[in-house]
Amino acid sequence: MNFGQVLRVLRARLRLIGTIAFVVLVAALAAGLLLPKKYSANVALVVDAKFADPIIGSLLPSQMIAGYISTQADIIDSDRVALRVVEILGLDRMQKFQDLWQEETDGAGDIKVWIASALQGKLDVKPSRDSNVINVSYTGYDPGFAASVANAFAQAYMETSVALKVDPARQFAGWFNERTKGLRDELEAAQKRLSDYEQEHHIIIPEGGIDVETARLAELSSQLVAVQGQRAESQSRQSQAGGGEALPEVMQNPLIANLKSELARREGELEQLRGRLGPNHPEVGRMQAMIASMRQRVSTETQRIAASLGTANRVNAAREGEIAAAVEAQKAKVLQLKAHRDQIAVLQRDVESAQKAYDQVAQRLSATNLESQTQQTNIAVLSPAVAPIWPTGPRLLVKLALAMVVGLILGTGTALLLELVDQRVRSEADLITLPGVPLLGRVPGGRFGDAQEVRALLFRPRLLGRTTGGY
């Protein structure tokens, strides 16, 4: 069946198609008038996606805002929020909902879950495309009830949003509190080990104390070097003490110099007395005795000076030994202090590490404690729902238009189906397509042709042989 035949069939059965479309339209009108009216209450919520957390001060990245808004829409449409709405409005305690629950489920399951599921079926959550506004719409048969449910969904969503942030913070706060106790014990143990070590070894190392001991060791070492030089010098002079009057100490001694000068003068007077009085004169003998006494005194002073060089050498040697012993003792003390300092540094690092870990966990504990106690949210009601005045359904014009379309489709289908069951000839094209029927001609002025047009007879050789005996 081509398009032209279809049009001819539809024109021939136009009354049937109109009747079917009219019946469907009347049925839709009756249904629209008989169905109860529906009312939609809408509440607008604004979500501040760039809200700075007052505790940790973090901001949501801009590329995550769209996903964040979609997540908030899913939270509004979640079972948790719906159950909270049932609790807020006390729907499970209303007799009519209890009767409906008994009628629908025969008392099976939880009435709160059943009511929450029914509320979700009539809830519509739509985030705005280019803004952070979320529109929450609830459709019901009672305008006041629809408004109260929409506002309850907004309230339940804000409470759930706070709970979703507070509950994990409370869990973390509990964990951090337990961890803080353990870190505090570790810190106290590390401090006790450091204190016990200092008390055990009687060590108090002030800031820079090891540098003082090192400087003292350096000073003793320099003194030792100086004393060793003095000892070497005194030992060298002692070895030269056999030279007697050639010693520098002897030559530079003023007493010996005076004695030698007096001795030289007395020797000169002795020579004069010998020449004038003779060698056996008592004055000459007395002068000789005086000169001998002076020489003995010079020798005694020279020997005393030489002996003093040996004493100085022994003193220098003793001092060198004392300073060397002090150097060794100071070295041992410095090495011991270094060993203690290294051990104390290890213990101090343990204390510092424990203190740092404790401070970090204590800081996080303080932040999570504050976060677990906050009741602030980044959600605000832009416009609360009010009881609608005009119904939103059923949409009579839309239903009538849809019924008209359905009726036309149904009528068209019925007409074509009847044509297939009871096929009729409506044009010469229909005759041509019929098997075994020749077309002899066309009556001028007929329904399907032009009155002034006469077509020639059309003969089909294959049909003439079949129909000649019949005509």
Phi, psi and omega per residue, in radians:
M1 nan 2.083 -3.138
N2 -1.512 -3.101 -3.046
F3 -1.172 -0.663 3.131
G4 -1.115 -0.730 3.103
Q5 -1.094 -0.687 3.124
V6 -1.073 -0.762 3.135
L7 -1.097 -0.683 3.139
R8 -1.173 -0.659 3.104
V9 -1.137 -0.768 -3.126
L10 -1.138 -0.642 3.123
R11 -1.207 -0.630 -3.137
A12 -1.229 -0.595 -3.094
R13 -1.891 0.554 -3.106
L14 -1.120 -0.628 -3.136
R15 -1.134 -0.710 3.113
L16 -1.109 -0.750 -3.140
I17 -1.110 -0.766 3.126
G18 -1.113 -0.673 -3.140
T19 -1.108 -0.808 -3.133
I20 -1.105 -0.772 3.138
A21 -1.091 -0.677 3.133
F22 -1.155 -0.727 3.133
V23 -1.089 -0.774 3.126
V24 -1.112 -0.697 -3.140
L25 -1.133 -0.744 3.128
V26 -1.142 -0.697 3.118
A27 -1.097 -0.730 3.118
A28 -1.144 -0.671 3.120
L29 -1.139 -0.745 3.125
A30 -1.109 -0.740 3.137
A31 -1.126 -0.709 -3.141
G32 -1.134 -0.617 3.133
L33 -1.345 -0.507 -3.108
L34 -1.482 -0.506 -3.115
L35 -1.163 2.530 3.123
P36 -1.213 2.670 -3.129
K37 -1.361 2.541 3.121
K38 -1.968 2.530 -3.128
Y39 -2.194 2.376 -3.137
S40 -1.978 2.166 3.076
A41 -1.871 2.347 -3.043
N42 -2.134 2.346 3.035
V43 -2.136 2.340 -3.117
A44 -1.812 2.216 3.121
L45 -2.009 2.398 3.076
V46 -1.943 2.267 -3.110
V47 -1.934 2.054 3.125
D48 -1.458 1.587 -3.081
A49 -1.219 -0.361 3.134
K50 -1.706 0.371 3.136
F51 -1.147 2.205 3.134
A52 -1.464 2.236 3.116
D53 -1.124 2.143 -3.085
P54 -1.197 -0.253 -3.084
I55 -1.672 -0.949 -3.106
I56 -1.721 -0.184 3.050
G57 1.210 0.360 -3.092
S58 -1.518 2.682 3.095
L59 -2.097 2.585 3.102
L60 -1.360 2.250 3.098
P61 -1.031 2.544 -3.065
S62 -1.111 -0.561 -3.113
Q63 -1.262 -0.177 -3.141
M64 -1.810 0.031 -3.067
I65 -1.156 -0.753 -3.118
A66 -1.060 -0.796 3.100
G67 -1.130 -0.599 3.123
Y68 -1.142 -0.753 3.131
I69 -1.128 -0.718 3.114
S70 -1.113 -0.655 3.092
T71 -1.108 -0.715 3.122
Q72 -1.119 -0.644 3.088
A73 -1.127 -0.701 3.097
D74 -1.150 -0.608 3.103
I75 -1.118 -0.725 3.130
I76 -1.050 -0.668 -3.094
D77 -1.562 0.248 -3.082
S78 -1.475 2.858 3.110
D79 -1.152 -0.602 -3.104
R80 -1.091 -0.771 3.120
V81 -1.171 -0.703 -3.139
A82 -1.115 -0.712 3.099
L83 -1.131 -0.635 3.103
R84 -1.160 -0.594 3.085
V85 -1.122 -0.726 3.106
V86 -1.059 -0.705 3.119
E87 -1.199 -0.699 -3.115
I88 -1.115 -0.811 -3.092
L89 -1.482 -0.200 -3.116
G90 1.127 0.619 -3.083
L91 -1.163 -0.516 -3.112
D92 -1.225 -0.260 3.136
R93 -1.700 -0.078 3.126
M94 -1.408 2.410 -3.042
Q95 -1.149 -0.677 -3.084
K96 -1.143 -0.630 3.093
F97 -1.260 -0.596 3.079
Q98 -1.156 -0.685 3.105
D99 -1.151 -0.744 3.116
L100 -1.109 -0.685 3.117
W101 -1.117 -0.752 3.102
Q102 -1.118 -0.656 -3.131
E103 -1.229 -0.680 -3.068
E104 -1.417 -0.678 -2.997
T105 -2.056 -0.035 -3.075
D106 1.003 0.584 3.086
G107 1.391 0.219 -3.129
A108 -1.522 2.448 3.100
G109 1.471 -2.904 -3.104
D110 -1.773 2.252 -3.111
I111 -1.126 -0.601 3.133
K112 -1.120 -0.758 3.125
V113 -1.130 -0.685 -3.137
W114 -1.131 -0.783 3.130
I115 -1.164 -0.721 3.137
A116 -1.076 -0.716 3.109
S117 -1.132 -0.673 3.098
A118 -1.135 -0.686 3.119
L119 -1.158 -0.703 3.136
Q120 -1.104 -0.539 3.136
G121 -1.164 -0.405 -3.131
K122 -1.890 0.201 -3.127
L123 -1.746 2.454 3.116
D124 -2.271 2.073 -3.135
V125 -2.009 2.118 -3.103
K126 -2.300 1.922 3.015
P127 -1.260 2.496 3.071
S128 -1.211 2.601 -3.037
R129 -1.255 -0.769 -3.020
D130 -2.020 0.385 3.136
S131 -2.564 3.095 -3.139
N132 -1.754 0.456 3.136
V133 -1.675 2.342 3.082
I134 -2.034 2.177 3.139
N135 -1.710 2.160 3.135
V136 -1.963 2.076 -3.076
S137 -2.149 2.364 3.076
Y138 -2.183 2.329 -3.089
T139 -1.945 2.239 3.123
G140 -2.604 3.040 -3.127
Y141 -1.466 -0.334 3.128
D142 -1.919 2.091 -3.090
P143 -1.099 -0.687 3.121
G144 -1.138 -0.751 3.115
F145 -1.132 -0.690 3.122
A146 -1.077 -0.733 3.123
A147 -1.152 -0.740 -3.138
S148 -1.141 -0.676 3.111
V149 -1.163 -0.742 3.128
A150 -1.072 -0.793 3.101
N151 -1.151 -0.613 3.094
A152 -1.145 -0.657 3.076
F153 -1.105 -0.696 3.097
A154 -1.106 -0.801 3.133
Q155 -1.125 -0.773 3.141
A156 -1.126 -0.634 3.116
Y157 -1.132 -0.768 3.131
M158 -1.136 -0.714 3.087
E159 -1.123 -0.719 3.127
T160 -1.163 -0.651 3.111
S161 -1.083 -0.745 3.085
V162 -1.135 -0.734 -3.124
A163 -1.127 -0.673 3.131
L164 -1.118 -0.465 3.091
K165 -1.554 -0.606 -3.058
V166 -1.388 -0.714 -3.068
D167 -1.045 -0.854 3.070
P168 -1.087 -0.603 3.119
A169 -1.126 -0.666 3.100
R170 -1.145 -0.714 3.101
Q171 -1.106 -0.783 3.105
F172 -1.120 -0.642 3.132
A173 -1.107 -0.718 3.090
G174 -1.109 -0.733 3.125
W175 -1.153 -0.765 3.134
F176 -1.130 -0.586 3.122
N177 -1.130 -0.779 3.094
E178 -1.130 -0.725 -3.141
R179 -1.156 -0.600 3.124
T180 -1.117 -0.688 3.103
K181 -1.079 -0.774 3.114
G182 -1.109 -0.745 3.135
L183 -1.189 -0.586 3.075
R184 -1.121 -0.719 3.098
D185 -1.119 -0.710 3.113
E186 -1.124 -0.692 3.122
L187 -1.136 -0.792 3.127
E188 -1.107 -0.663 3.108
A189 -1.136 -0.729 3.124
A190 -1.137 -0.739 3.093
Q191 -1.117 -0.641 3.130
K192 -1.185 -0.699 3.096
R193 -1.072 -0.713 3.114
L194 -1.145 -0.796 -3.139
S195 -1.129 -0.722 3.134
D196 -1.112 -0.680 -3.140
Y197 -1.151 -0.751 3.130
E198 -1.128 -0.709 3.125
Q199 -1.235 -0.631 -3.128
E200 -1.131 -0.689 -3.100
H201 -1.765 0.088 3.110
H202 0.929 0.897 -3.056
I203 -2.021 2.218 2.961
I204 -2.303 1.813 -3.090
I205 -1.782 1.822 3.100
P206 -1.245 3.012 3.113
E207 -1.106 2.074 -3.115
G208 1.401 0.196 -3.122
G209 -1.113 -0.658 -3.127
I210 -1.151 -0.492 3.111
D211 -1.235 -0.597 3.096
V212 -1.115 -0.799 3.127
E213 -1.129 -0.644 3.105
T214 -1.178 -0.697 3.087
A215 -1.134 -0.656 3.090
R216 -1.128 -0.686 3.086
L217 -1.115 -0.702 3.115
A218 -1.132 -0.682 3.117
E219 -1.146 -0.762 3.096
L220 -1.105 -0.656 3.115
S221 -1.129 -0.711 3.107
S222 -1.166 -0.666 3.075
Q223 -1.117 -0.677 3.122
L224 -1.097 -0.730 3.119
V225 -1.106 -0.732 3.133
A226 -1.125 -0.767 3.129
V227 -1.141 -0.653 3.092
Q228 -1.100 -0.626 3.074
G229 -1.185 -0.739 3.112
Q230 -1.119 -0.690 3.133
R231 -1.140 -0.714 3.118
A232 -1.104 -0.668 3.134
E233 -1.205 -0.776 3.136
S234 -1.166 -0.584 3.100
Q235 -1.192 -0.657 3.104
S236 -1.148 -0.699 3.128
R237 -1.208 -0.616 3.123
Q238 -1.134 -0.655 3.119
S239 -1.195 -0.399 3.105
Q240 -1.593 0.066 -3.078
A241 -1.149 -0.322 3.112
G242 -1.164 -0.339 3.131
G243 -1.294 -0.134 3.061
G244 1.065 -1.949 -3.012
E245 -1.201 -0.182 3.140
A246 -1.387 -0.142 3.135
L247 -1.144 2.427 3.113
P248 -1.053 -0.624 3.140
E249 -1.106 -0.646 3.140
V250 -1.229 -0.782 -3.095
M251 -1.169 -0.511 -3.105
Q252 -1.647 0.020 -3.131
N253 -1.359 2.157 -3.084
P254 -1.195 -0.576 3.139
L255 -1.135 -0.817 3.130
I256 -1.118 -0.649 3.131
A257 -1.119 -0.702 3.106
N258 -1.175 -0.722 3.120
L259 -1.092 -0.752 3.126
K260 -1.142 -0.642 3.123
S261 -1.179 -0.739 3.095
E262 -1.160 -0.648 3.124
L263 -1.117 -0.729 3.134
A264 -1.132 -0.686 3.132
R265 -1.178 -0.708 3.125
R266 -1.146 -0.642 3.110
E267 -1.142 -0.639 3.083
G268 -1.147 -0.728 3.099
E269 -1.138 -0.607 3.124
L270 -1.111 -0.700 3.135
E271 -1.147 -0.653 3.116
Q272 -1.175 -0.716 3.122
L273 -1.137 -0.702 3.102
R274 -1.069 -0.737 -3.123
G275 -1.243 -0.495 -3.076
R276 -1.666 -0.663 -3.065
L277 -1.884 -0.393 -3.105
G278 1.765 2.800 -3.039
P279 -1.247 -0.357 -3.058
N280 -1.733 0.166 -3.125
H281 -1.312 2.476 -3.130
P282 -1.028 -0.578 3.119
E283 -1.141 -0.652 3.112
V284 -1.131 -0.735 3.114
G285 -1.125 -0.733 3.125
R286 -1.106 -0.649 3.130
M287 -1.180 -0.705 3.115
Q288 -1.112 -0.675 3.114
A289 -1.150 -0.684 3.121
M290 -1.128 -0.720 -3.135
I291 -1.151 -0.676 3.125
A292 -1.144 -0.691 3.108
S293 -1.105 -0.702 3.141
M294 -1.169 -0.689 3.103
R295 -1.116 -0.663 3.117
Q296 -1.132 -0.659 -3.127
R297 -1.178 -0.715 3.096
V298 -1.083 -0.730 3.132
S299 -1.136 -0.711 3.126
T300 -1.100 -0.777 3.135
E301 -1.130 -0.619 3.126
T302 -1.171 -0.738 3.114
Q303 -1.152 -0.633 3.123
R304 -1.116 -0.728 3.130
I305 -1.135 -0.722 3.123
A306 -1.121 -0.688 3.101
A307 -1.157 -0.606 3.121
S308 -1.139 -0.516 3.077
L309 -1.123 -0.688 3.098
G310 -1.148 -0.685 3.106
T311 -1.117 -0.758 3.118
A312 -1.081 -0.639 3.124
N313 -1.166 -0.706 3.109
R314 -1.169 -0.675 3.104
V315 -1.104 -0.765 3.117
N316 -1.106 -0.683 3.112
A317 -1.128 -0.756 3.121
A318 -1.120 -0.727 3.138
R319 -1.142 -0.667 3.094
E320 -1.085 -0.724 3.115
G321 -1.122 -0.739 3.131
E322 -1.097 -0.796 -3.123
I323 -1.169 -0.665 3.099
A324 -1.079 -0.738 3.096
A325 -1.117 -0.702 3.108
A326 -1.119 -0.649 3.106
V327 -1.112 -0.799 3.130
E328 -1.105 -0.716 3.109
A329 -1.119 -0.703 3.128
Q330 -1.173 -0.654 3.077
K331 -1.061 -0.824 3.123
A332 -1.068 -0.689 3.137
K333 -1.136 -0.759 3.141
V334 -1.120 -0.762 3.123
L335 -1.101 -0.715 3.111
Q336 -1.147 -0.705 3.099
L337 -1.124 -0.649 3.104
K338 -1.141 -0.739 3.104
A339 -1.087 -0.777 3.101
H340 -1.132 -0.664 3.137
R341 -1.121 -0.720 3.114
D342 -1.090 -0.753 3.139
Q343 -1.174 -0.707 3.112
I344 -1.166 -0.625 3.100
A345 -1.100 -0.692 3.084
V346 -1.085 -0.793 3.130
L347 -1.144 -0.652 3.112
Q348 -1.167 -0.663 3.082
R349 -1.113 -0.674 3.065
D350 -1.062 -0.740 3.115
V351 -1.122 -0.766 -3.129
E352 -1.124 -0.735 3.110
S353 -1.103 -0.782 3.109
A354 -1.110 -0.669 3.120
Q355 -1.154 -0.730 -3.141
K356 -1.136 -0.790 3.115
A357 -1.097 -0.719 3.133
Y358 -1.126 -0.738 -3.134
D359 -1.119 -0.739 -3.135
Q360 -1.104 -0.809 -3.129
V361 -1.180 -0.662 3.113
A362 -1.110 -0.671 3.107
Q363 -1.139 -0.783 3.102
R364 -1.130 -0.631 3.101
L365 -1.097 -0.745 3.118
S366 -1.092 -0.744 -3.136
A367 -1.149 -0.786 -3.127
T368 -1.190 -0.583 3.067
N369 -1.093 -0.761 3.096
L370 -1.135 -0.719 -3.126
E371 -1.167 -0.609 -3.136
S372 -1.257 -0.285 -3.130
Q373 -1.785 -0.065 -3.096
T374 -1.324 2.582 3.077
Q375 -2.150 0.227 -3.119
Q376 -1.473 2.589 3.115
T377 -2.447 2.749 3.131
N378 -1.664 0.404 -3.107
I379 -2.046 2.403 3.113
A380 -2.423 2.596 3.096
V381 -1.440 1.987 -3.135
L382 -1.315 -0.791 3.082
S383 -2.593 2.054 -3.136
P384 -1.243 2.818 3.128
A385 -1.383 2.457 3.059
V386 -2.151 2.759 -3.120
A387 -1.108 2.083 -3.108
P388 -1.204 2.589 3.134
I389 -1.581 -0.753 -3.082
W390 -1.762 2.413 3.128
P391 -1.256 2.689 3.090
T392 -1.831 -0.069 3.129
G393 -2.898 2.788 -0.026
P394 -1.291 2.555 -3.124
R395 -1.435 1.736 -2.999
L396 -1.142 -0.798 -3.103
L397 -1.117 -0.733 3.120
V398 -1.120 -0.739 -3.140
K399 -1.140 -0.688 3.113
L400 -1.147 -0.729 3.108
A401 -1.104 -0.733 3.111
L402 -1.162 -0.666 3.099
A403 -1.123 -0.675 3.102
M404 -1.066 -0.775 3.137
V405 -1.123 -0.769 3.135
V406 -1.128 -0.725 3.134
G407 -1.090 -0.736 3.117
L408 -1.120 -0.743 3.125
I409 -1.127 -0.755 3.138
L410 -1.131 -0.743 3.112
G411 -1.118 -0.727 3.122
T412 -1.101 -0.782 3.114
G413 -1.096 -0.700 3.115
T414 -1.114 -0.737 3.128
A415 -1.099 -0.773 3.133
L416 -1.167 -0.646 3.119
L417 -1.142 -0.751 3.090
L418 -1.114 -0.600 3.116
E419 -1.167 -0.631 3.107
L420 -1.225 -0.607 3.125
V421 -1.300 -0.766 -3.099
D422 -2.152 1.417 -3.060
Q423 -1.364 2.385 -3.128
R424 -2.220 2.745 3.115
V425 -1.566 2.139 -3.088
R426 -2.115 -0.069 3.133
S427 -2.865 2.945 3.103
E428 -1.119 -0.452 3.081
A429 -1.130 -0.614 3.089
D430 -1.136 -0.644 3.111
L431 -1.180 -0.689 -3.124
I432 -1.101 -0.657 -3.089
T433 -1.367 -0.235 3.137
L434 -1.299 2.339 3.141
P435 -1.349 2.364 3.067
G436 1.393 0.175 -3.125
V437 -2.128 2.011 3.125
P438 -1.457 2.749 3.063
L439 -1.793 1.949 -3.108
L440 -1.522 -0.582 -3.115
G441 3.084 -3.018 -3.089
R442 -2.339 2.345 -3.127
V443 -1.389 2.127 3.132
P444 -1.102 2.571 3.113
G445 1.309 0.193 -3.141
G446 -1.303 -3.127 -3.071
R447 -1.185 -0.539 -3.010
F448 -1.889 0.174 -3.106
G449 -2.440 -3.062 3.135
D450 -1.675 2.326 -3.075
A451 -1.137 -0.445 -3.096
Q452 -1.733 0.095 -3.100
E453 -1.905 2.224 3.104
V454 -2.125 2.148 3.135
R455 -1.670 2.656 3.079
A456 -1.267 2.690 3.098
L457 -1.136 2.386 3.128
L458 -1.889 2.130 3.139
F459 -2.037 2.460 3.074
R460 -2.009 2.071 -3.062
P461 -0.990 -0.653 -3.077
R462 -1.264 -0.391 3.121
L463 -1.568 -0.532 -3.110
L464 -1.072 -0.639 -3.117
G465 -1.176 -0.430 -3.109
R466 -1.524 -0.498 -2.954
T467 -1.930 -0.068 -3.036
T468 -1.075 -0.696 3.140
G469 -1.251 -0.252 -3.076
G470 -1.561 -0.357 -3.066
Y471 -1.972 nan nan
